[in-house]
Amino acid sequence: MSNKNSFSKKILKLLAEKPAISVPEIVERVDSKKDKKTSKTAISRSLKGLTEAGLVEQNFSGQNQYARLTKEGKKKLNSLKLDNDNGLVSPSWDGKWRIVILDLPESRKDKRESLRYLLKKAGFVCLKNSVWISPFPYEHLFTNIKKDFELTTELMVFVTDNIDTETKKAFLDLVK
C-alpha cells in the first residue's frame, strides 16, 4: 500500500470521528513519521486528492481550514470498513439473523447499486429481490448508512433470533 493511500485512509477514518476537523489537527494526528516536513506534504497531497475526488470538502473558517466528509466520503469509508482485515466482525455466530429490506426506485438506481455492493461485501445474501439476510453483525453499519443517506423507509434493518426453517434452508443453499 502506498503512503498516500495509507494517509488517505487515515484521514477518512479521522474525519468520521467529528463533523469537521481543522487541517492542522489532521496533519498532527495522521503524522507518525520523524520527518514531519515530508509527511506534512504527503498528507496535504492526500487531503487534496480526497477533496478532488469529492470525498472530502474543505472550508475556511476564521483562522483555520477545516475538512469534513461528504456523503460520497461516508460511502467510501463504509466500503473501507468492509475491506478491513482486522476482525471487524466476529467469526462466531451469535444466533441472530440480520435482515435488510432495500426498496429504492429506479430513479435512484446508483444509490441502490452502491447499497447492494455493500450488502454483498458484508456477507449478505439476496433471498428475494429486495430482501437480504446475513448471520454477521453488520446491523450498526447499515443503520448508520440509513441515517447518513436519509433512507427513512427505503432501507429497513431487522435483527432476529428466529427465522422459519425454509428461509434458513434457502439461505444455507445460497451460500454453499
GROMACS elastic network, one bead per residue, 0.5 to 0.9 nm:
[ bonds ]
;  ai    aj funct       b0    kb
    1     4     6  0.83773   500
    1     5     6  0.64650   500
    1     6     6  0.66366   500
    2     5     6  0.51872   500
    2     6     6  0.61867   500
    2     7     6  0.86269   500
    3     7     6  0.60685   500
    3     8     6  0.85052   500
    3    42     6  0.77611   500
    4     7     6  0.50415   500
    4     8     6  0.60681   500
    4     9     6  0.86712   500
    4    42     6  0.63383   500
    4    43     6  0.72070   500
    4    45     6  0.76700   500
    4    46     6  0.56900   500
    5     8     6  0.50074   500
    5     9     6  0.62902   500
    5    10     6  0.86451   500
    5    46     6  0.74887   500
    6     9     6  0.52896   500
    6    10     6  0.62651   500
    6    11     6  0.86449   500
    6    46     6  0.89892   500
    7    10     6  0.50370   500
    7    11     6  0.60357   500
    7    12     6  0.86083   500
    7    30     6  0.69977   500
    7    31     6  0.84559   500
    7    42     6  0.76836   500
    7    43     6  0.60543   500
    7    46     6  0.63409   500
    7    47     6  0.83751   500
    8    11     6  0.51003   500
    8    12     6  0.62157   500
    8    13     6  0.86630   500
    8    43     6  0.76863   500
    8    46     6  0.54090   500
    8    47     6  0.68451   500
    8    49     6  0.83142   500
    8    50     6  0.70408   500
    9    12     6  0.51670   500
    9    13     6  0.62060   500
    9    14     6  0.85236   500
    9    77     6  0.80375   500
    9    80     6  0.79085   500
   10    13     6  0.51840   500
   10    14     6  0.60355   500
   10    15     6  0.85897   500
   10    30     6  0.64149   500
   11    14     6  0.50277   500
   11    15     6  0.60926   500
   11    16     6  0.86638   500
   11    26     6  0.69475   500
   11    27     6  0.88127   500
   11    29     6  0.89747   500
   11    30     6  0.68371   500
   11    43     6  0.83483   500
   11    46     6  0.82484   500
   11    47     6  0.74112   500
   11    50     6  0.89497   500
   12    15     6  0.51786   500
   12    16     6  0.63984   500
   12    50     6  0.86103   500
   12    55     6  0.83755   500
   12    56     6  0.81621   500
   12    68     6  0.88381   500
   12    69     6  0.73020   500
   12    73     6  0.72667   500
   12    74     6  0.82243   500
   12    76     6  0.84192   500
   12    77     6  0.64015   500
   13    16     6  0.52234   500
   13    17     6  0.71387   500
   13    77     6  0.69317   500
   14    17     6  0.55955   500
   14    18     6  0.78121   500
   14    21     6  0.84429   500
   14    26     6  0.75064   500
   14    29     6  0.82585   500
   14    30     6  0.80849   500
   15    18     6  0.59215   500
   15    19     6  0.71823   500
   15    20     6  0.66827   500
   15    21     6  0.66540   500
   15    26     6  0.83362   500
   15    56     6  0.87601   500
   15    67     6  0.75913   500
   15    68     6  0.59673   500
   15    69     6  0.62265   500
   16    19     6  0.73204   500
   16    20     6  0.86807   500
   16    68     6  0.81891   500
   16    69     6  0.71326   500
   16    74     6  0.76939   500
   16    77     6  0.80720   500
   17    20     6  0.85107   500
   17    21     6  0.88476   500
   18    21     6  0.66994   500
   18    68     6  0.80914   500
   19    67     6  0.87010   500
   19    68     6  0.61802   500
   19    69     6  0.77138   500
   20    66     6  0.61913   500
   20    67     6  0.55089   500
   20    69     6  0.77469   500
   21    24     6  0.84979   500
   21    25     6  0.66804   500
   21    26     6  0.67360   500
   21    65     6  0.85845   500
   21    66     6  0.54113   500
   21    67     6  0.55380   500
   21    68     6  0.65992   500
   22    25     6  0.52590   500
   22    26     6  0.63545   500
   22    27     6  0.88359   500
   22    64     6  0.62999   500
   22    65     6  0.57246   500
   22    67     6  0.61895   500
   22    68     6  0.89060   500
   23    27     6  0.62472   500
   23    28     6  0.86087   500
   23    44     6  0.86085   500
   23    47     6  0.88061   500
   23    58     6  0.86966   500
   23    64     6  0.72781   500
   23    65     6  0.56476   500
   23    66     6  0.54938   500
   23    67     6  0.64290   500
   24    27     6  0.51423   500
   24    28     6  0.61750   500
   24    29     6  0.86565   500
   24    64     6  0.78923   500
   24    65     6  0.79736   500
   24    66     6  0.86139   500
   25    29     6  0.60217   500
   25    30     6  0.83953   500
   26    29     6  0.52604   500
   26    30     6  0.58787   500
   26    31     6  0.81767   500
   26    43     6  0.84608   500
   26    67     6  0.86415   500
   27    30     6  0.53785   500
   27    31     6  0.57439   500
   27    39     6  0.82608   500
   27    40     6  0.62213   500
   27    43     6  0.64636   500
   27    44     6  0.77709   500
   28    31     6  0.55009   500
   28    32     6  0.82474   500
   28    40     6  0.85445   500
   29    32     6  0.77503   500
   30    39     6  0.89133   500
   30    43     6  0.77133   500
   31    34     6  0.85880   500
   31    36     6  0.71718   500
   31    39     6  0.62067   500
   31    40     6  0.71581   500
   31    43     6  0.77247   500
   32    35     6  0.87691   500
   32    36     6  0.81629   500
   32    39     6  0.80916   500
   33    36     6  0.61448   500
   33    38     6  0.85677   500
   33    39     6  0.65587   500
   34    37     6  0.88429   500
   34    39     6  0.84424   500
   35    38     6  0.57262   500
   35    39     6  0.63729   500
   35    40     6  0.86655   500
   36    39     6  0.50972   500
   36    40     6  0.58480   500
   36    41     6  0.85699   500
   37    40     6  0.51499   500
   37    41     6  0.63510   500
   37    42     6  0.87488   500
   38    41     6  0.52802   500
   38    42     6  0.63028   500
   38    43     6  0.86533   500
   39    42     6  0.50325   500
   39    43     6  0.59756   500
   39    44     6  0.84252   500
   40    43     6  0.51140   500
   40    44     6  0.60496   500
   40    45     6  0.85905   500
   41    44     6  0.50795   500
   41    45     6  0.61999   500
   41    46     6  0.86156   500
   42    45     6  0.50875   500
   42    46     6  0.61452   500
   42    47     6  0.85901   500
   43    47     6  0.60832   500
   43    48     6  0.85179   500
   44    47     6  0.50705   500
   44    48     6  0.61070   500
   44    49     6  0.85732   500
   45    49     6  0.60864   500
   45    50     6  0.85810   500
   46    49     6  0.50288   500
   46    50     6  0.61628   500
   46    51     6  0.85685   500
   47    50     6  0.50893   500
   47    51     6  0.61607   500
   47    52     6  0.86226   500
   47    56     6  0.76908   500
   47    67     6  0.86718   500
   48    51     6  0.50316   500
   48    52     6  0.61179   500
   48    53     6  0.85285   500
   48    56     6  0.86206   500
   49    52     6  0.50505   500
   49    53     6  0.60562   500
   49    54     6  0.86440   500
   49    55     6  0.88044   500
   49    56     6  0.88933   500
   50    53     6  0.50406   500
   50    54     6  0.63641   500
   50    55     6  0.53057   500
   50    56     6  0.55520   500
   50    57     6  0.82933   500
   50    73     6  0.82991   500
   51    54     6  0.51591   500
   51    55     6  0.57899   500
   51    57     6  0.55365   500
   51    58     6  0.72511   500
   51    67     6  0.88355   500
   52    55     6  0.76340   500
   52    56     6  0.79373   500
   52    57     6  0.86646   500
   53    56     6  0.76803   500
   53    72     6  0.89815   500
   53    73     6  0.89141   500
   54    57     6  0.70244   500
   54    69     6  0.88510   500
   54    70     6  0.69607   500
   54    71     6  0.87986   500
   54    72     6  0.66753   500
   54    73     6  0.71326   500
   55    68     6  0.86514   500
   55    69     6  0.60295   500
   55    70     6  0.53458   500
   55    71     6  0.73043   500
   55    72     6  0.52365   500
   55    74     6  0.75368   500
   55    75     6  0.86295   500
   55    76     6  0.75341   500
   56    67     6  0.65086   500
   56    68     6  0.55580   500
   56    70     6  0.53204   500
   56    71     6  0.87286   500
   56    72     6  0.81725   500
   56    73     6  0.60645   500
   57    66     6  0.83155   500
   57    67     6  0.56196   500
   57    68     6  0.55623   500
   57    69     6  0.63821   500
   57    70     6  0.63684   500
   58    65     6  0.66554   500
   58    66     6  0.54462   500
   58    68     6  0.65425   500
   58    69     6  0.89686   500
   59    64     6  0.85237   500
   59    65     6  0.56925   500
   59    66     6  0.52513   500
   59    67     6  0.64350   500
   59    68     6  0.85501   500
   60    63     6  0.73965   500
   60    64     6  0.59058   500
   60    66     6  0.60590   500
   60    67     6  0.88162   500
   61    64     6  0.57309   500
   61    65     6  0.62718   500
   61    66     6  0.70748   500
   62    65     6  0.82233   500
   68    73     6  0.87573   500
   69    72     6  0.76868   500
   69    73     6  0.51329   500
   69    74     6  0.62217   500
   70    74     6  0.63225   500
   70    75     6  0.86762   500
   71    74     6  0.50787   500
   71    75     6  0.63456   500
   71    76     6  0.87214   500
   71   148     6  0.73985   500
   71   149     6  0.74177   500
   72    75     6  0.50039   500
   72    76     6  0.62245   500
   72    77     6  0.86083   500
   73    76     6  0.50237   500
   73    77     6  0.61138   500
   73    78     6  0.86218   500
   74    77     6  0.50103   500
   74    78     6  0.62178   500
   74    79     6  0.86494   500
   74   145     6  0.83734   500
   74   148     6  0.78281   500
   75    78     6  0.51626   500
   75    79     6  0.63233   500
   75    80     6  0.87356   500
   75   114     6  0.83961   500
   75   145     6  0.79736   500
   76    79     6  0.50189   500
   76    80     6  0.62159   500
   76    81     6  0.87041   500
   77    81     6  0.62486   500
   77    82     6  0.87728   500
   78    81     6  0.50931   500
   78    82     6  0.65397   500
   78    83     6  0.88502   500
   78   118     6  0.79496   500
   78   141     6  0.75059   500
   78   145     6  0.80943   500
   79    82     6  0.51850   500
   79    83     6  0.63683   500
   79    84     6  0.88060   500
   79   117     6  0.89669   500
   79   118     6  0.66215   500
   79   121     6  0.80938   500
   80    84     6  0.61336   500
   81    84     6  0.52427   500
   81    85     6  0.87902   500
   81    88     6  0.74758   500
   82    85     6  0.82443   500
   82    88     6  0.77543   500
   82   118     6  0.77175   500
   82   121     6  0.63232   500
   82   122     6  0.62625   500
   83   121     6  0.78528   500
   84    87     6  0.74171   500
   84    88     6  0.70172   500
   85    88     6  0.74180   500
   86    89     6  0.87178   500
   87    90     6  0.64848   500
   87    91     6  0.80240   500
   89    92     6  0.87430   500
   89   136     6  0.67962   500
   89   137     6  0.64571   500
   89   138     6  0.74771   500
   90    93     6  0.73904   500
   90    94     6  0.87643   500
   90   136     6  0.75925   500
   90   137     6  0.76151   500
   91   136     6  0.80007   500
   92   136     6  0.87133   500
   93    96     6  0.74206   500
   93   135     6  0.65028   500
   93   136     6  0.70110   500
   93   137     6  0.85401   500
   94    97     6  0.86349   500
   94   135     6  0.78813   500
   94   136     6  0.83681   500
   94   137     6  0.83211   500
   94   161     6  0.88203   500
   95   135     6  0.74841   500
   95   160     6  0.85911   500
   95   161     6  0.58903   500
   95   162     6  0.85513   500
   96   134     6  0.88124   500
   96   135     6  0.61934   500
   96   136     6  0.82188   500
   96   137     6  0.82297   500
   96   159     6  0.64214   500
   96   160     6  0.53425   500
   96   162     6  0.73348   500
   97   133     6  0.68531   500
   97   134     6  0.58296   500
   97   136     6  0.74404   500
   97   137     6  0.82531   500
   97   158     6  0.80290   500
   97   159     6  0.56033   500
   97   160     6  0.52546   500
   97   161     6  0.58836   500
   97   162     6  0.74822   500
   97   163     6  0.77468   500
   98   124     6  0.84339   500
   98   132     6  0.81250   500
   98   133     6  0.55656   500
   98   134     6  0.51502   500
   98   135     6  0.59401   500
   98   136     6  0.70207   500
   98   137     6  0.70760   500
   98   138     6  0.76450   500
   98   139     6  0.65298   500
   98   157     6  0.71473   500
   98   158     6  0.57386   500
   98   160     6  0.66548   500
   98   161     6  0.88415   500
   99   124     6  0.85090   500
   99   131     6  0.69902   500
   99   132     6  0.56187   500
   99   134     6  0.66159   500
   99   135     6  0.88374   500
   99   139     6  0.84845   500
   99   156     6  0.80663   500
   99   157     6  0.58563   500
   99   159     6  0.62867   500
   99   160     6  0.79677   500
  100   119     6  0.86784   500
  100   124     6  0.86334   500
  100   130     6  0.80652   500
  100   131     6  0.58743   500
  100   132     6  0.50546   500
  100   133     6  0.63615   500
  100   134     6  0.86686   500
  100   139     6  0.84681   500
  100   142     6  0.83181   500
  100   155     6  0.69225   500
  100   156     6  0.55449   500
  100   158     6  0.62766   500
  100   159     6  0.88271   500
  101   130     6  0.55111   500
  101   132     6  0.62910   500
  101   133     6  0.88386   500
  101   154     6  0.77155   500
  101   155     6  0.56558   500
  101   156     6  0.50684   500
  101   157     6  0.66175   500
  101   158     6  0.83878   500
  102   112     6  0.78143   500
  102   115     6  0.82769   500
  102   116     6  0.84753   500
  102   129     6  0.86734   500
  102   130     6  0.50253   500
  102   131     6  0.65055   500
  102   132     6  0.78854   500
  102   153     6  0.88140   500
  102   154     6  0.58067   500
  102   156     6  0.66673   500
  102   157     6  0.89102   500
  103   112     6  0.80016   500
  103   130     6  0.60603   500
  103   131     6  0.88107   500
  103   153     6  0.80774   500
  103   155     6  0.63945   500
  103   156     6  0.87531   500
  104   107     6  0.80042   500
  104   108     6  0.61934   500
  104   109     6  0.71607   500
  104   111     6  0.79315   500
  104   112     6  0.59122   500
  104   130     6  0.89098   500
  104   151     6  0.88982   500
  104   154     6  0.57509   500
  104   155     6  0.80246   500
  105   108     6  0.55933   500
  105   109     6  0.67331   500
  105   112     6  0.80695   500
  105   154     6  0.88530   500
  106   110     6  0.87044   500
  106   112     6  0.83672   500
  107   110     6  0.83331   500
  108   111     6  0.56089   500
  108   112     6  0.63208   500
  108   113     6  0.88120   500
  109   113     6  0.60432   500
  109   114     6  0.85553   500
  110   113     6  0.52044   500
  110   114     6  0.62548   500
  110   115     6  0.87193   500
  111   114     6  0.50604   500
  111   115     6  0.62233   500
  111   116     6  0.86311   500
  112   115     6  0.51725   500
  112   116     6  0.61877   500
  112   117     6  0.86295   500
  113   116     6  0.50299   500
  113   117     6  0.61491   500
  113   118     6  0.86938   500
  114   117     6  0.51014   500
  114   118     6  0.63481   500
  114   119     6  0.86890   500
  115   118     6  0.50436   500
  115   119     6  0.60985   500
  115   120     6  0.86180   500
  115   145     6  0.88872   500
  116   119     6  0.50012   500
  116   120     6  0.61983   500
  116   121     6  0.85874   500
  117   120     6  0.52226   500
  117   121     6  0.62186   500
  117   122     6  0.86480   500
  118   122     6  0.61055   500
  118   123     6  0.87576   500
  118   124     6  0.87428   500
  119   122     6  0.50684   500
  119   123     6  0.65105   500
  119   124     6  0.52631   500
  119   125     6  0.77413   500
  119   126     6  0.88005   500
  119   132     6  0.76287   500
  119   142     6  0.86017   500
  120   123     6  0.51859   500
  120   124     6  0.52049   500
  120   125     6  0.66861   500
  120   126     6  0.84347   500
  121   124     6  0.74105   500
  122   134     6  0.82196   500
  122   136     6  0.76311   500
  122   138     6  0.69994   500
  123   133     6  0.84761   500
  123   134     6  0.62818   500
  123   135     6  0.82729   500
  123   136     6  0.71252   500
  124   132     6  0.57847   500
  124   133     6  0.51859   500
  124   135     6  0.80093   500
  124   136     6  0.80138   500
  125   131     6  0.83882   500
  125   132     6  0.53214   500
  125   133     6  0.53937   500
  125   134     6  0.64262   500
  125   171     6  0.71054   500
  125   174     6  0.72320   500
  125   175     6  0.74640   500
  126   129     6  0.68267   500
  126   130     6  0.71896   500
  126   131     6  0.57909   500
  126   133     6  0.65593   500
  126   171     6  0.85157   500
  126   174     6  0.85906   500
  127   130     6  0.78430   500
  127   131     6  0.56438   500
  127   132     6  0.57530   500
  127   133     6  0.69496   500
  127   167     6  0.82434   500
  127   170     6  0.74469   500
  127   171     6  0.69644   500
  127   174     6  0.82574   500
  128   131     6  0.50631   500
  128   132     6  0.72605   500
  129   132     6  0.83744   500
  133   171     6  0.75200   500
  134   137     6  0.80423   500
  134   138     6  0.85407   500
  134   171     6  0.83221   500
  135   138     6  0.87904   500
  136   139     6  0.82301   500
  137   140     6  0.76142   500
  137   141     6  0.87717   500
  137   159     6  0.89762   500
  138   141     6  0.53463   500
  138   142     6  0.65787   500
  138   143     6  0.87065   500
  139   142     6  0.52618   500
  139   143     6  0.60077   500
  139   144     6  0.85800   500
  139   157     6  0.66662   500
  139   158     6  0.77648   500
  139   159     6  0.74485   500
  140   144     6  0.61058   500
  140   145     6  0.85390   500
  141   144     6  0.52024   500
  141   145     6  0.62526   500
  141   146     6  0.86522   500
  142   146     6  0.60158   500
  142   147     6  0.86107   500
  142   155     6  0.84929   500
  142   156     6  0.87922   500
  142   157     6  0.72143   500
  143   146     6  0.50091   500
  143   147     6  0.64152   500
  143   148     6  0.86922   500
  143   155     6  0.86184   500
  143   156     6  0.82095   500
  143   157     6  0.67893   500
  144   147     6  0.50781   500
  144   148     6  0.59872   500
  144   149     6  0.85193   500
  145   149     6  0.60135   500
  145   150     6  0.81055   500
  145   151     6  0.81132   500
  146   149     6  0.55504   500
  146   150     6  0.57520   500
  146   152     6  0.68359   500
  146   154     6  0.84525   500
  146   155     6  0.63254   500
  146   156     6  0.80379   500
  146   157     6  0.88702   500
  147   151     6  0.65878   500
  147   152     6  0.75278   500
  148   151     6  0.79932   500
  149   152     6  0.86848   500
  150   153     6  0.88431   500
  150   154     6  0.88631   500
  151   154     6  0.51293   500
  151   155     6  0.56690   500
  151   156     6  0.85063   500
  152   155     6  0.66334   500
  152   156     6  0.79638   500
  153   156     6  0.65347   500
  160   163     6  0.73428   500
  163   166     6  0.84054   500
  163   167     6  0.66063   500
  163   168     6  0.65676   500
  164   167     6  0.55265   500
  164   168     6  0.63610   500
  164   169     6  0.87387   500
  165   168     6  0.51143   500
  165   169     6  0.61080   500
  165   170     6  0.86214   500
  166   169     6  0.50041   500
  166   170     6  0.61002   500
  166   171     6  0.86259   500
  167   171     6  0.61857   500
  167   172     6  0.86263   500
  168   171     6  0.51600   500
  168   172     6  0.62346   500
  168   173     6  0.86060   500
  169   172     6  0.51055   500
  169   173     6  0.60539   500
  169   174     6  0.85975   500
  170   173     6  0.51034   500
  170   174     6  0.62267   500
  170   175     6  0.88636   500
  171   174     6  0.51521   500
  171   175     6  0.64243   500
  171   176     6  0.88852   500
  172   175     6  0.53169   500
  172   176     6  0.63730   500
  173   176     6  0.54725   500
